[in-house]
Amino acid sequence: MGKRELLEEARKLDPAERFELVDAVLQTLDRPDPEVDRVWLEEAERRLAAYRAGRVRGVPVEEIFGTL
């Protein structure tokens, strides 16, 4: 089955099923890297600690995205 046939079949799926299909395909391209995950976890913990210690302040969502 070629790309065109696959796309035609995918279009027959309901939106939730298409989303699941796309997510599954993307996961085949993005292999988790435990080292990257570890570094990001450390960074997230560092940022949370800085926030809790009052060294950084939160920014209201409206300031970032405007009036919702």
MMTF fields as JSON, N, C-alpha, C and O atoms, coordinates in Angstrom:
{
  "mmtfVersion": "1.0.0",
  "mmtfProducer": "UNKNOWN",
  "numBonds": 271,
  "numAtoms": 272,
  "numGroups": 68,
  "numChains": 1,
  "numModels": 1,
  "chainsPerModel": [1],
  "groupsPerChain": [68],
  "chainIdList": ["A"],
  "bondAtomList": [4, 2, 8, 6, 12, 10, 16, 14, 20, 18, 24, 22, 28, 26, 32, 30, 36, 34, 40, 38, 44, 42, 48, 46, 52, 50, 56, 54, 60, 58, 64, 62, 68, 66, 72, 70, 76, 74, 80, 78, 84, 82, 88, 86, 92, 90, 96, 94, 100, 98, 104, 102, 108, 106, 112, 110, 116, 114, 120, 118, 124, 122, 128, 126, 132, 130, 136, 134, 140, 138, 144, 142, 148, 146, 152, 150, 156, 154, 160, 158, 164, 162, 168, 166, 172, 170, 176, 174, 180, 178, 184, 182, 188, 186, 192, 190, 196, 194, 200, 198, 204, 202, 208, 206, 212, 210, 216, 214, 220, 218, 224, 222, 228, 226, 232, 230, 236, 234, 240, 238, 244, 242, 248, 246, 252, 250, 256, 254, 260, 258, 264, 262, 268, 266],
  "bondOrderList": [1, 1, 1, 1, 1, 1, 1, 1, 1, 1, 1, 1, 1, 1, 1, 1, 1, 1, 1, 1, 1, 1, 1, 1, 1, 1, 1, 1, 1, 1, 1, 1, 1, 1, 1, 1, 1, 1, 1, 1, 1, 1, 1, 1, 1, 1, 1, 1, 1, 1, 1, 1, 1, 1, 1, 1, 1, 1, 1, 1, 1, 1, 1, 1, 1, 1, 1],
  "groupList": [{"groupName": "MET", "atomNameList": ["N", "CA", "C", "O"], "elementList": ["N", "C", "C", "O"], "formalChargeList": [0, 0, 0, 0], "bondAtomList": [1, 0, 2, 1, 3, 2], "bondOrderList": [1, 1, 2], "singleLetterCode": "M", "chemCompType": "L-PEPTIDE LINKING"}, {"groupName": "GLY", "atomNameList": ["N", "CA", "C", "O"], "elementList": ["N", "C", "C", "O"], "formalChargeList": [0, 0, 0, 0], "bondAtomList": [1, 0, 2, 1, 3, 2], "bondOrderList": [1, 1, 2], "singleLetterCode": "G", "chemCompType": "PEPTIDE LINKING"}, {"groupName": "LYS", "atomNameList": ["N", "CA", "C", "O"], "elementList": ["N", "C", "C", "O"], "formalChargeList": [0, 0, 0, 0], "bondAtomList": [1, 0, 2, 1, 3, 2], "bondOrderList": [1, 1, 2], "singleLetterCode": "K", "chemCompType": "L-PEPTIDE LINKING"}, {"groupName": "ARG", "atomNameList": ["N", "CA", "C", "O"], "elementList": ["N", "C", "C", "O"], "formalChargeList": [0, 0, 0, 0], "bondAtomList": [1, 0, 2, 1, 3, 2], "bondOrderList": [1, 1, 2], "singleLetterCode": "R", "chemCompType": "L-PEPTIDE LINKING"}, {"groupName": "GLU", "atomNameList": ["N", "CA", "C", "O"], "elementList": ["N", "C", "C", "O"], "formalChargeList": [0, 0, 0, 0], "bondAtomList": [1, 0, 2, 1, 3, 2], "bondOrderList": [1, 1, 2], "singleLetterCode": "E", "chemCompType": "L-PEPTIDE LINKING"}, {"groupName": "LEU", "atomNameList": ["N", "CA", "C", "O"], "elementList": ["N", "C", "C", "O"], "formalChargeList": [0, 0, 0, 0], "bondAtomList": [1, 0, 2, 1, 3, 2], "bondOrderList": [1, 1, 2], "singleLetterCode": "L", "chemCompType": "L-PEPTIDE LINKING"}, {"groupName": "ALA", "atomNameList": ["N", "CA", "C", "O"], "elementList": ["N", "C", "C", "O"], "formalChargeList": [0, 0, 0, 0], "bondAtomList": [1, 0, 2, 1, 3, 2], "bondOrderList": [1, 1, 2], "singleLetterCode": "A", "chemCompType": "L-PEPTIDE LINKING"}, {"groupName": "ASP", "atomNameList": ["N", "CA", "C", "O"], "elementList": ["N", "C", "C", "O"], "formalChargeList": [0, 0, 0, 0], "bondAtomList": [1, 0, 2, 1, 3, 2], "bondOrderList": [1, 1, 2], "singleLetterCode": "D", "chemCompType": "L-PEPTIDE LINKING"}, {"groupName": "PRO", "atomNameList": ["N", "CA", "C", "O"], "elementList": ["N", "C", "C", "O"], "formalChargeList": [0, 0, 0, 0], "bondAtomList": [1, 0, 2, 1, 3, 2], "bondOrderList": [1, 1, 2], "singleLetterCode": "P", "chemCompType": "L-PEPTIDE LINKING"}, {"groupName": "PHE", "atomNameList": ["N", "CA", "C", "O"], "elementList": ["N", "C", "C", "O"], "formalChargeList": [0, 0, 0, 0], "bondAtomList": [1, 0, 2, 1, 3, 2], "bondOrderList": [1, 1, 2], "singleLetterCode": "F", "chemCompType": "L-PEPTIDE LINKING"}, {"groupName": "VAL", "atomNameList": ["N", "CA", "C", "O"], "elementList": ["N", "C", "C", "O"], "formalChargeList": [0, 0, 0, 0], "bondAtomList": [1, 0, 2, 1, 3, 2], "bondOrderList": [1, 1, 2], "singleLetterCode": "V", "chemCompType": "L-PEPTIDE LINKING"}, {"groupName": "GLN", "atomNameList": ["N", "CA", "C", "O"], "elementList": ["N", "C", "C", "O"], "formalChargeList": [0, 0, 0, 0], "bondAtomList": [1, 0, 2, 1, 3, 2], "bondOrderList": [1, 1, 2], "singleLetterCode": "Q", "chemCompType": "L-PEPTIDE LINKING"}, {"groupName": "THR", "atomNameList": ["N", "CA", "C", "O"], "elementList": ["N", "C", "C", "O"], "formalChargeList": [0, 0, 0, 0], "bondAtomList": [1, 0, 2, 1, 3, 2], "bondOrderList": [1, 1, 2], "singleLetterCode": "T", "chemCompType": "L-PEPTIDE LINKING"}, {"groupName": "TRP", "atomNameList": ["N", "CA", "C", "O"], "elementList": ["N", "C", "C", "O"], "formalChargeList": [0, 0, 0, 0], "bondAtomList": [1, 0, 2, 1, 3, 2], "bondOrderList": [1, 1, 2], "singleLetterCode": "W", "chemCompType": "L-PEPTIDE LINKING"}, {"groupName": "TYR", "atomNameList": ["N", "CA", "C", "O"], "elementList": ["N", "C", "C", "O"], "formalChargeList": [0, 0, 0, 0], "bondAtomList": [1, 0, 2, 1, 3, 2], "bondOrderList": [1, 1, 2], "singleLetterCode": "Y", "chemCompType": "L-PEPTIDE LINKING"}, {"groupName": "ILE", "atomNameList": ["N", "CA", "C", "O"], "elementList": ["N", "C", "C", "O"], "formalChargeList": [0, 0, 0, 0], "bondAtomList": [1, 0, 2, 1, 3, 2], "bondOrderList": [1, 1, 2], "singleLetterCode": "I", "chemCompType": "L-PEPTIDE LINKING"}],
  "groupTypeList": [0, 1, 2, 3, 4, 5, 5, 4, 4, 6, 3, 2, 5, 7, 8, 6, 4, 3, 9, 4, 5, 10, 7, 6, 10, 5, 11, 12, 5, 7, 3, 8, 7, 8, 4, 10, 7, 3, 10, 13, 5, 4, 4, 6, 4, 3, 3, 5, 6, 6, 14, 3, 6, 1, 3, 10, 3, 1, 10, 8, 10, 4, 4, 15, 9, 1, 12, 5],
  "groupIdList": [1, 2, 3, 4, 5, 6, 7, 8, 9, 10, 11, 12, 13, 14, 15, 16, 17, 18, 19, 20, 21, 22, 23, 24, 25, 26, 27, 28, 29, 30, 31, 32, 33, 34, 35, 36, 37, 38, 39, 40, 41, 42, 43, 44, 45, 46, 47, 48, 49, 50, 51, 52, 53, 54, 55, 56, 57, 58, 59, 60, 61, 62, 63, 64, 65, 66, 67, 68],
  "secStructList": [7, 7, 2, 2, 2, 2, 2, 2, 2, 2, 2, 6, 1, 7, 2, 2, 2, 2, 2, 2, 2, 2, 2, 2, 2, 2, 2, 2, 2, 7, 7, 7, 7, 2, 2, 2, 2, 2, 2, 2, 2, 2, 2, 2, 2, 2, 2, 2, 2, 2, 2, 2, 6, 6, 1, 1, 7, 7, 7, 7, 2, 2, 2, 2, 2, 7, 7, 7],
  "xCoordList": [0.855, 0.0, 0.898, 1.818, 0.637, 1.438, 0.922, -0.076, 1.635, 1.262, -0.146, -0.91, -0.486, -1.814, -2.916, -3.902, -2.731, -3.734, -3.851, -4.949, -2.708, -2.719, -3.458, -4.263, -3.182, -3.842, -5.344, -6.129, -5.745, -7.172, -7.847, -8.948, -7.192, -7.749, -7.784, -8.752, -6.748, -6.7, -7.822, -8.384, -8.152, -9.224, -10.585, -11.511, -10.717, -11.985, -12.176, -13.286, -11.105, -11.17, -11.82, -11.789, -12.412, -12.95, -11.763, -10.657, -11.981, -10.865, -10.041, -8.816, -10.67, -9.918, -9.003, -7.864, -9.508, -8.674, -7.534, -6.425, -7.792, -6.714, -5.642, -4.448, -6.073, -5.106, -4.241, -3.021, -4.851, -4.099, -3.104, -1.971, -3.536, -2.653, -1.462, -0.318, -1.732, -0.653, 0.305, 1.522, -0.241, 0.605, 1.488, 2.669, 0.925, 1.697, 2.813, 3.928, 2.522, 3.549, 4.647, 5.83, 4.271, 5.271, 6.156, 7.348, 5.587, 6.392, 7.472, 8.501, 7.252, 8.284, 9.462, 10.552, 9.25, 10.306, 11.049, 12.205, 10.403, 10.958, 11.259, 10.416, 12.465, 12.877, 13.243, 14.051, 12.658, 13.009, 14.495, 15.088, 15.069, 16.47, 16.51, 16.258, 16.82, 16.81, 17.7, 17.368, 18.795, 19.693, 19.033, 19.13, 18.368, 17.659, 16.525, 16.325, 15.788, 14.71, 15.252, 14.636, 16.388, 17.005, 17.382, 17.122, 17.996, 18.417, 17.217, 17.246, 16.148, 14.947, 14.292, 13.8, 14.271, 13.713, 14.496, 13.906, 15.819, 16.65, 16.347, 16.249, 16.2, 15.906, 14.54, 14.398, 13.547, 12.211, 12.246, 11.612, 12.97, 13.076, 13.8, 13.422, 14.847, 15.594, 14.69, 14.711, 13.901, 13.009, 11.913, 11.58, 11.354, 10.33, 10.903, 10.26, 12.1, 12.745, 12.982, 12.767, 13.421, 13.649, 12.344, 12.316, 11.267, 9.958, 9.511, 9.088, 9.608, 9.174, 10.019, 9.523, 11.285, 12.177, 11.999, 12.593, 11.184, 10.946, 12.014, 12.047, 12.884, 13.936, 13.426, 14.055, 12.3, 11.646, 10.159, 9.643, 9.482, 8.051, 7.277, 7.784, 6.057, 5.175, 4.653, 4.625, 4.252, 3.689, 2.259, 2.031, 1.288, -0.102, -0.296, 0.303, -1.123, -1.352, -1.843, -1.503, -2.647, -3.148, -2.021, -2.112, -0.962, 0.204, 0.947, 1.554, 0.892, 1.582, 0.734, 1.218, -0.53, -1.385, -2.406, -3.136, -2.466, -3.488, -4.776, -4.824, -5.807, -7.109, -7.654, -7.733, -8.03, -8.549, -10.039, -10.644],
  "yCoordList": [-1.176, 0.0, 1.235, 1.333, 2.164, 3.378, 4.5, 4.351, 5.643, 6.792, 7.285, 7.609, 7.34, 7.834, 6.962, 7.458, 5.654, 4.729, 4.841, 4.809, 4.97, 5.137, 6.416, 6.414, 7.492, 8.759, 8.66, 9.163, 8.015, 7.84, 7.048, 7.39, 6.004, 5.202, 6.007, 5.922, 6.773, 7.579, 8.606, 8.885, 9.163, 10.163, 9.579, 10.321, 8.276, 7.623, 7.482, 7.221, 7.652, 7.518, 8.754, 9.839, 8.571, 9.749, 10.545, 10.012, 11.807, 12.657, 12.069, 12.181, 11.455, 10.883, 9.757, 9.642, 8.933, 7.828, 8.377, 7.844, 9.434, 10.045, 10.612, 10.482, 11.242, 11.778, 10.653, 10.796, 9.548, 8.409, 7.889, 7.543, 7.838, 7.369, 8.305, 7.857, 9.592, 10.576, 10.482, 10.5, 10.382, 10.278, 9.041, 9.101, 7.925, 6.684, 6.821, 6.351, 7.454, 7.653, 8.572, 8.29, 9.671, 10.598, 9.935, 10.23, 9.05, 8.365, 7.493, 7.241, 7.031, 6.233, 7.097, 6.581, 8.41, 9.321, 9.928, 10.33, 9.997, 10.668, 9.644, 9.341, 9.122, 8.134, 8.849, 9.778, 8.429, 9.045, 8.878, 7.836, 9.9, 9.867, 10.069, 11.174, 9.026, 9.135, 10.264, 10.889, 10.529, 11.599, 12.968, 13.815, 13.184, 14.444, 14.58, 15.655, 13.512, 13.538, 13.884, 14.662, 13.317, 13.588, 15.056, 15.682, 15.602, 17.002, 17.935, 18.903, 17.637, 18.478, 18.374, 19.377, 17.196, 17.037, 17.872, 18.547, 17.825, 18.633, 20.121, 20.859, 20.564, 21.965, 22.36, 23.43, 21.509, 21.796, 21.893, 22.776, 21.004, 21.045, 22.3, 22.902, 22.705, 23.919, 25.146, 26.022, 25.201, 26.342, 26.387, 27.464, 25.24, 25.198, 25.647, 26.403, 25.188, 25.586, 27.1, 27.745, 27.663, 29.117, 29.875, 30.906, 29.377, 30.018, 29.965, 30.973, 28.796, 28.625, 29.453, 29.891, 29.671, 30.465, 31.968, 32.783, 32.328, 33.74, 34.393, 35.619, 33.613, 34.182, 34.539, 35.324, 33.972, 34.317, 34.481, 33.941, 35.227, 35.426, 34.779, 34.618, 34.422, 33.894, 35.034, 36.189, 34.706, 35.688, 35.265, 34.132, 36.156, 35.794, 35.4, 35.998, 34.407, 33.917, 35.03, 35.051, 35.967, 37.072, 37.949, 38.518, 38.054, 38.843, 38.167, 38.832, 36.867, 36.11, 36.026, 36.307, 35.642, 35.387, 36.487, 36.419, 37.494, 38.521, 38.057, 37.013, 38.834, 38.495, 37.252, 37.172, 36.282, 35.024, 35.061, 34.08],
  "zCoordList": [0.0, 0.0, 0.0, 0.811, -0.895, -1.01, -0.124, 0.582, -0.178, 0.644, 0.334, 1.244, -0.942, -1.322, -0.744, -0.199, -0.874, -0.347, 1.184, 1.741, 1.837, 3.288, 3.682, 4.613, 2.977, 3.275, 3.051, 3.855, 1.965, 1.695, 2.814, 3.246, 3.274, 4.361, 5.663, 6.419, 5.92, 7.143, 7.162, 8.221, 6.023, 5.944, 6.288, 6.617, 6.216, 6.544, 8.06, 8.523, 8.821, 10.268, 10.88, 10.3, 12.064, 12.747, 13.311, 13.408, 13.68, 14.116, 15.256, 15.239, 16.232, 17.351, 16.883, 17.336, 15.975, 15.448, 14.603, 14.643, 13.84, 13.039, 13.956, 13.683, 15.044, 16.005, 16.568, 16.648, 16.956, 17.488, 16.453, 16.787, 15.202, 14.125, 13.957, 13.868, 13.914, 13.765, 14.941, 14.757, 16.154, 17.342, 17.272, 17.613, 16.836, 16.731, 15.701, 15.927, 14.584, 13.55, 14.075, 13.885, 14.733, 15.262, 16.308, 16.39, 17.099, 18.115, 17.488, 18.114, 16.269, 15.608, 15.173, 14.922, 15.082, 14.665, 15.848, 15.713, 16.997, 18.16, 19.238, 20.083, 19.196, 20.185, 21.483, 21.467, 22.61, 23.891, 24.192, 23.912, 24.752, 25.151, 26.665, 27.144, 27.416, 28.882, 29.404, 30.411, 28.751, 29.195, 29.031, 29.919, 27.909, 27.688, 28.698, 29.263, 28.928, 29.918, 31.301, 32.03, 31.665, 32.967, 33.096, 34.123, 32.052, 32.083, 32.198, 32.958, 31.43, 31.51, 32.88, 33.396, 33.479, 34.818, 35.826, 36.669, 35.74, 36.638, 36.45, 37.43, 35.205, 34.918, 35.481, 36.073, 35.299, 35.821, 37.346, 37.924, 37.991, 39.448, 39.907, 40.912, 39.172, 39.503, 39.389, 40.253, 38.324, 38.123, 39.187, 39.682, 39.541, 40.573, 41.913, 42.642, 42.239, 43.496, 43.519, 44.545, 42.4, 42.319, 42.504, 43.177, 41.918, 42.075, 43.532, 44.099, 44.124, 45.517, 46.48, 47.519, 46.147, 46.999, 46.767, 47.473, 45.781, 45.51, 44.653, 44.55, 44.039, 43.188, 41.799, 41.088, 41.411, 40.139, 40.429, 41.407, 39.575, 39.784, 38.64, 37.53, 38.941, 37.913, 37.039, 37.463, 35.844, 34.918, 34.616, 34.191, 34.828, 34.544, 33.085, 32.19, 32.85, 31.496, 30.579, 29.396, 31.117, 30.303, 29.788, 28.7, 30.572, 30.162, 29.013, 28.173, 28.989, 27.942, 26.685, 25.588, 26.835, 25.681, 25.41, 24.422, 26.268, 26.109, 26.746, 27.395, 26.558, 27.132, 26.473, 25.247, 27.282, 26.754, 26.618, 26.186]
}
